[in-house]
Amino acid sequence: MSADSLAELRLRDYTPRSQARAEVTSVPTAAVPCVDVHNHLGRWLSPDGGWLVRDAAALIAMMDECQVATVVNLDGRWGEELGENLDRYDATYPGRFVTFCQLDWRLVAEPDGVDRLVRELRASVARGARGLKVWKDLGLRVRDADGGLLPPGDPRLAPIWRTCAELRVPVLIHSADPVAFFEPLDRHNERLEELIENPDWWFGDRDRFPTFGELMRSLEVLVKAHPGTVFIGAHVGCNAEDLRWVDRMLTAYPNFHIDLGGRMAELGRQPRAARALFLRHPERVLFGTDAFPPRGDDYRLWFRFLESADEAFSYAPDEAVPPQGRWQVHALDLPATVLPSLYAANARRLLRL
């Protein structure tokens, strides 16, 4: 290409190839049989309405190959959808899958909505759900009878969290989203390319959405108000960009835990801080990928990230442009003493496996 044509090269077409000759470590299986606490196997997120995993038996074979003992399916929803997920996974392959329910938050705008949600939760757990998944729509889109946004820490929802404590089921909660999704859409936004491709992921309109900080404060209000309820903050406590905040939450609230799902990119650009966080709180960090449908290559990449000392590699090797930011990651080289808890023991304890 000529100098003139290069000057007109669009950023989306710029796909540089790293010339760093860094170590490449193959980690084909986890150090111990692991539990993936954050994945999606149902139909809820499927673009065509079908099962995200078309062949459950093939998934089991891949799990065996990678030493994945159990996968938590967060797509149970409620009612018949929950029953179909439980039948397809938990009942057919005992011990290999654990399904979480969700709540039909549309009910909250009705006069007896919270009571109905509590009854729905009890019915789901009685049917076999092993936890409650709370998605980011609580705080961003769920509205009360007056049309106001309902934050996670709203005291009107307290009966739900108390019921989770009573039934001994953890709450895996996803509040907010990456910080950049709440920032202005301009040349300084580090996730601009991703937001251009997915405009519905932008929550920077202050007339419609709260700030990221407001959502984090509401999450803390929730966790603090219900010390008897086990909370698992999805995606590194919902704030992977600020590990000091995550460390403070883990230190202050014994009922708060974190999963790693979908945040290799964030953890891998601050590897020393991430490693130190995991070593300070080895009983509170849970392995999870949020890579769906699950693939062996995704698991092997995670094993390399957690167990090796490799530097400067792609967190999305199948993508010409890394989707969550134009940077590479560095592995954490976690000690063998931490891996059993992170990979499995913490999840087994919280889920009573």
Disulfide bonds with the S-S distance in Angstrom:
none
